[in-house]
Amino acid sequence: MVVGLCKVNKVDISLSYLREMRSNGVVPSAECYEELIKLLCSNEQYEMAVNLIIDLEIAGRHVTSFIGNVLLLHSLRSGKLYDAWVRVREMQDVISPILLVLGQLTGIFSRRVQLIEEINNLEEVIEQCFPLDLFTYNILLRRLSISKMDDALELFDRLCQKGYEPNQWTYDILVHGLFKHGRKDEARKWVDEMFRKGFDPTHCTYQLLNVLLFYCDTFGSTMFALCLAVAYPNSCLSAMVPL
């Protein structure tokens, strides 16, 4: 019931059902918590989301990769979730060490807390809260690519060594990061690698390619543009699209 209501954006009714379940001694499924926390975050009802995470732990359930990824993704977008976390924490008499660490991670990913941990340690910190998956690594790559591009590239190598298969978004993140750090030649090599792996560039990647090609004036770059235009005739390569 709760999951179905969340899928049709009935957040208030979903919360009422979950609270009724809890008052009747029924522990909601992990999926109920996942969908409701996702919906609350999408609606920017962050304080409710944080309180629901506290309730999840009280109910004896653990933070899943899905929930952890939702929190990190929203933290990347703004500092609102971290601010809500701080407000809720100040009203709690006791909060578990795991949730304290998870709150610290929302601060790091929202750039409200300075990233000083070594990359290996940051992975370990996340692992204290929930199991990492490829989505987690992609979010971590995005965070590192903001200010620590070399660390992001090292993380890419390591996730491959651990057996993860990079997807379209993994490559997209590296292309964006390299370009924004002014490493255009490296960015183009990673686009070539995307093609070799069978991934189509996203619209945002095409925007970056347009900027790259706009500023390149060598014959090789012209051929690169022609090849992309032939391979992807319906793309936006024919126009300069600003970031």
Long-range contacts (C-beta under 8 A, 24 or more apart in sequence): 2-28, 2-32, 2-35, 2-36, 3-29, 3-31, 3-32, 3-35, 6-35, 6-36, 6-38, 6-39, 7-35, 9-39, 11-36, 11-39, 11-40, 11-43, 11-45, 14-39, 15-48, 18-52, 22-55, 22-59, 27-59, 27-60, 27-61, 28-59, 30-61, 30-64, 33-61, 33-64, 33-67, 34-64, 34-66, 34-67, 34-70, 37-67, 37-70, 37-71, 38-66, 38-67, 38-70, 41-70, 41-71, 41-74, 41-81, 44-80, 46-74, 46-80, 46-81, 46-83, 46-84, 46-85, 47-84, 47-87, 47-88, 49-81, 49-84, 50-81, 50-84, 50-85, 50-88, 51-88, 53-99, 53-102, 54-88, 54-92, 54-95, 54-99, 57-96, 57-98, 57-99, 62-130, 63-98, 63-102, 63-129, 63-130, 64-130, 65-130, 65-131, 65-132, 65-133, 65-135, 65-136, 67-130, 68-102, 68-126, 68-129, 68-130, 68-136, 69-133, 69-135, 69-136, 69-139, 71-102, 71-105, 71-106, 72-105, 72-106, 72-109, 72-126, 72-136, 72-139, 72-140, 72-143, 73-139, 75-105, 75-106, 75-107, 75-108, 75-109, 75-110, 76-109, 76-110, 76-139, 76-142, 76-143, 78-110, 79-110, 79-111, 79-112, 81-106, 81-110, 82-106, 82-107, 82-110, 82-112, 82-113, 83-112, 98-128, 98-129, 101-125, 101-128, 101-129, 102-129, 105-129, 108-143, 109-139, 109-143, 111-146, 115-143, 115-147, 115-148, 119-144, 119-148, 119-151, 119-154, 119-155, 123-155, 134-159, 134-164, 134-165, 134-166, 134-167, 134-170, 137-164, 137-170, 138-167, 138-169, 138-170, 138-173, 141-170, 141-173, 141-174, 141-177, 142-173, 142-177, 144-177, 145-173, 145-174, 145-176, 145-177, 145-178, 145-180, 145-181, 146-177, 149-177, 149-178, 149-181, 149-183, 152-177, 166-197, 167-199, 168-194, 168-199, 168-200, 168-202, 171-197, 171-199, 172-201, 172-202, 172-204, 172-205, 175-201, 175-205, 175-208, 176-204, 176-205, 176-208, 179-208, 179-211, 179-212, 184-212, 184-215, 187-212, 188-212, 188-224, 195-231, 200-232, 201-232, 201-235, 203-236, 206-232, 206-235, 206-236, 206-237, 206-241, 207-236, 207-241, 207-242, 207-243, 208-243, 209-237, 210-236, 210-237, 210-239, 210-240, 210-241, 211-240, 211-241, 211-242, 211-243, 213-237, 214-240
